[in-house]
Amino acid sequence: MRIDVAIAHATERLSAVSESPRLDAEILLGRSIDMPRSYLLAHPEDELDDATRSRFEEVLKRREDGVPMAYITGIREFWSHEFAVSPATLVPRPETEMLVDLALSEIPRDATWQVLDLGTGSGAIAVSIACERPLCEITGVDISEDALAVARENARAHASGNVIFECGSWTAPVRGRTFDLVVSNPPYVRNDDEALAALEHEPQSALAAGDDGLDAIRVIAADCPDVLVAGGLLAIEHGFDQADEVRSLLESRGWTDVRCHNDLAGLPRVTAARRSGK
Ligand SMILES: C[S@@+](CC[C@H](N)C(=O)[O-])C[C@H]1O[C@@H](n2cnc3c(N)ncnc32)[C@H](O)[C@@H]1O
């Protein structure tokens, strides 16, 4: 089968599961023949050998089964860096770049701050901040050792010598330390949310957070004052329909200056608040 014909067939098959079926088909075929996409476009008449066709068929089937491209390729772009991902990590989402943006707007360029990233997953947030603020030390915490193995790989790949990772539940592994800024993209999906079914290939422990989706945020709001300097900022990503609840639970815990920030789609996505006290 010729390259252009194989891409056309695969595009048709993937159109039911993907918003970018042709791009997916080209990336998957490129990986199957170990060539960049540009090669496919320049050599549409090349014939695929049997070994390539069977490799291509294997990855196409996984994609048809709904496996995210990032798990098939092992890579996801975030904040203009390539991050390794695995089924133990959430696939970093573009809207989460807002948290990095907000953190960077808070941290002066020459600051030597201690920054905490709770629920670091692949380390995408921690490593992105570390690359932009090399004088700061970023600590990423996650409950999953398997996710942290991927995060450590990402820190090494991006030469982020200023990131460390700790395993444990939320602030437990960093008790006794004080941070200037805390960021978190915690699980925030309601247990009965139908969207969870569509995300079946991603770790449910990275997504679901109780009946109202706020279990993790509740713990973070309660525990972070103990590890944050007075006046320090906590910035949390949440669902677009959770802004009011997140505001009231932060205010009920004594957080001040609570502000919600919209994502690029105009949806309330990140709420930031300051630790009160001196
Ligand atoms: C929504 S994912 C975010 C991953 C990554 N920060 C990102 O934005 O792509 C939430 C992360 O929180 C972690 N997590 C869940 N429960 C936790 C807990 N009790 N303590 C620490 N991390 C937890 C999950 O393992 C997962 O990596």
The ligand as a Gaussian input file, in Angstrom:
#p B3LYP/6-31G(d) Opt

LIG

0 1
 C       -5.150000      16.457000      37.444000
 S       -3.624000      15.573000      37.723000
 C       -2.445000      16.868000      37.406000
 C       -1.111000      16.384000      36.930000
 C       -0.169000      17.519000      36.468000
 N        0.067000      18.483000      37.517000
 C       -0.767000      18.220000      35.260000
 O       -1.262000      19.345000      35.409000
 O       -0.735000      17.643000      34.161000
 C       -3.664000      15.420000      39.481000
 C       -2.446000      14.744000      40.106000
 O       -2.675000      14.689000      41.528000
 C       -2.153000      13.453000      41.997000
 N       -2.802000      13.136000      43.279000
 C       -4.007000      12.566000      43.489000
 N       -4.229000      12.435000      44.807000
 C       -3.150000      12.940000      45.444000
 C       -2.785000      13.093000      46.809000
 N       -3.586000      12.686000      47.789000
 N       -1.606000      13.673000      47.094000
 C       -0.762000      14.077000      46.104000
 N       -1.059000      13.958000      44.769000
 C       -2.232000      13.394000      44.461000
 C       -2.436000      12.459000      40.899000
 O       -1.583000      11.338000      41.012000
 C       -2.175000      13.313000      39.650000
 O       -0.842000      13.197000      39.220000

